[in-house]
Amino acid sequence: MTALLLVLLMLSVAAPASGIAALARPALGGHKVAASRRRLEQQPVSLAVAFDGGVLAAITPAALGRDAASASVCAGAAWMWVAFWSKLAADGRIQPNLSRKIIHTGSAPLFMLCWPLFSPAPSAPILAGAVPLLQIIRLYRAGRAQPAQPT
């Protein structure tokens, strides 16, 4: 259910566009949007995804590679963040409930710090959304795991 909501949220962010010039994700400054649009117009289009009769996205190999690498770095940072605090709790250096609170309050800012790594291409929100989805799956599997039986 959470994954479905995440996918719907990502699709609602990307509105149908009419041409490559309208594909840049909005930025804070207008000059950044114009520069992103110029870059997208200059790159060769390798894949066009049709959605509701319009072109939703044109994904270039360079943008897809950058976004995949950014998602990998972000997922690795999230894994290291959780592993670091979990290790401290397991060693008894901090209390487990404090470790859990630090992980929960620090994960979102860490994820937001990774956003500048992603390109302005339409593939960015999809691959960036995979990072929290992987964390959700990881936490779900950890919660469903059976405790080890003493021998």
C-alpha positions as CSV (number, residue, x, y, z in Angstrom):
1,M,0.0,0.0,0.0
2,T,2.8,2.4,0.9
3,A,4.6,1.6,-2.4
4,L,1.5,2.3,-4.3
5,L,1.1,5.7,-2.6
6,L,4.7,6.5,-3.3
7,V,4.3,5.7,-7.0
8,L,1.1,7.8,-7.2
9,L,2.9,10.7,-5.5
10,M,5.8,10.5,-8.0
11,L,3.4,10.4,-11.0
12,S,1.5,13.4,-9.7
13,V,4.7,15.5,-9.5
14,A,5.5,15.0,-13.2
15,A,2.7,16.6,-15.2
16,P,2.2,15.6,-18.9
17,A,4.5,17.8,-21.1
18,S,4.4,18.8,-24.7
19,G,7.9,18.5,-25.8
20,I,11.4,18.2,-24.4
21,A,11.5,21.9,-23.4
22,A,8.9,21.4,-20.7
23,L,10.6,18.4,-19.0
24,A,12.9,20.2,-16.5
25,R,11.9,19.9,-12.9
26,P,11.0,23.3,-11.4
27,A,13.9,24.9,-9.6
28,L,14.1,27.9,-7.2
29,G,15.4,30.3,-9.8
30,G,14.0,30.9,-13.3
31,H,17.5,30.9,-14.8
32,K,18.1,27.4,-13.5
33,V,14.9,26.1,-15.2
34,A,16.0,27.7,-18.5
35,A,19.5,26.2,-18.2
36,S,18.0,22.8,-17.5
37,R,15.7,23.0,-20.4
38,R,18.5,24.0,-22.7
39,R,20.6,21.0,-21.5
40,L,17.7,18.6,-22.1
41,E,17.0,20.0,-25.6
42,Q,20.7,19.4,-26.5
43,Q,20.8,15.8,-25.3
44,P,19.7,13.0,-27.5
45,V,16.5,11.3,-26.5
46,S,16.8,7.6,-26.1
47,L,13.5,6.7,-24.5
48,A,10.1,8.4,-24.5
49,V,7.4,7.2,-22.1
50,A,3.9,7.7,-23.2
51,F,1.2,8.4,-20.5
52,D,-2.4,9.5,-21.2
53,G,-1.7,10.3,-24.8
54,G,1.2,12.7,-24.0
55,V,4.8,12.4,-23.5
56,L,5.4,12.2,-19.8
57,A,9.2,11.9,-19.9
58,A,12.2,11.7,-22.1
59,I,15.0,10.0,-20.4
60,T,18.5,10.4,-21.6
61,P,21.3,7.8,-20.8
62,A,23.4,10.5,-19.0
63,A,20.5,11.6,-16.8
64,L,19.5,8.0,-16.1
65,G,23.1,7.1,-15.2
66,R,23.5,10.1,-12.9
67,D,20.2,9.4,-11.2
68,A,21.0,5.7,-10.7
69,A,24.4,6.6,-9.2
70,S,22.8,9.2,-7.0
71,A,20.2,6.7,-5.8
72,S,22.9,4.2,-5.0
73,V,25.0,6.8,-3.1
74,C,21.9,7.9,-1.2
75,A,20.8,4.3,-0.4
76,G,24.4,3.5,0.8
77,A,24.4,6.6,3.0
78,A,21.0,5.6,4.5
79,W,22.3,2.1,5.1
80,M,25.5,3.4,6.8
81,W,23.4,5.8,8.9
82,V,21.2,3.0,10.3
83,A,24.2,0.6,10.7
84,F,26.2,3.1,12.6
85,W,23.5,3.9,15.2
86,S,22.4,0.3,15.4
87,K,26.0,-0.8,16.1
88,L,26.3,1.7,18.9
89,A,23.1,0.5,20.4
90,A,24.1,-3.2,20.1
91,D,27.4,-2.5,21.8
92,G,25.6,-0.8,24.7
93,R,27.2,2.6,24.1
94,I,23.7,4.2,23.7
95,Q,20.2,3.1,24.6
96,P,18.3,1.3,21.9
97,N,15.4,3.8,22.1
98,L,17.8,6.7,21.7
99,S,19.3,5.0,18.7
100,R,15.9,4.5,17.1
101,K,15.0,8.2,17.7
102,I,18.3,9.4,16.2
103,I,17.8,7.2,13.2
104,H,14.2,8.4,12.7
105,T,15.0,12.1,13.1
106,G,18.1,12.0,11.0
107,S,17.0,9.9,8.1
108,A,14.8,12.5,6.4
109,P,17.4,15.3,6.6
110,L,20.0,12.9,5.2
111,F,17.7,12.0,2.3
112,M,17.0,15.7,1.6
113,L,20.8,16.4,1.6
114,C,21.1,13.9,-1.3
115,W,18.6,15.7,-3.5
116,P,21.2,18.0,-5.2
117,L,22.9,14.9,-6.5
118,F,20.0,14.0,-8.8
119,S,19.5,15.5,-12.2
120,P,16.6,17.7,-13.3
121,A,15.4,14.8,-15.6
122,P,12.0,13.1,-15.0
123,S,13.9,9.9,-13.9
124,A,15.1,11.7,-10.7
125,P,11.9,11.4,-8.6
126,I,11.4,7.8,-9.6
127,L,14.9,6.7,-8.7
128,A,15.0,8.9,-5.6
129,G,11.7,7.4,-4.4
130,A,13.3,4.0,-4.6
131,V,15.6,4.9,-1.7
132,P,12.9,5.2,1.0
133,L,11.1,2.3,-0.6
134,L,14.2,0.1,-0.1
135,Q,14.3,1.3,3.5
136,I,10.7,0.4,4.0
137,I,11.2,-3.1,2.6
138,R,14.3,-3.5,4.7
139,L,12.4,-2.5,7.9
140,Y,9.5,-4.7,7.0
141,R,11.7,-7.7,6.5
142,A,13.6,-7.0,9.8
143,G,10.3,-6.8,11.6
144,R,9.0,-10.0,10.2
145,A,12.2,-12.0,10.9
146,Q,12.0,-14.7,13.5
147,P,14.3,-14.3,16.5
148,A,17.1,-16.8,16.6
149,Q,16.3,-19.9,18.7
150,P,18.8,-20.6,21.5
151,T,20.5,-23.9,21.2
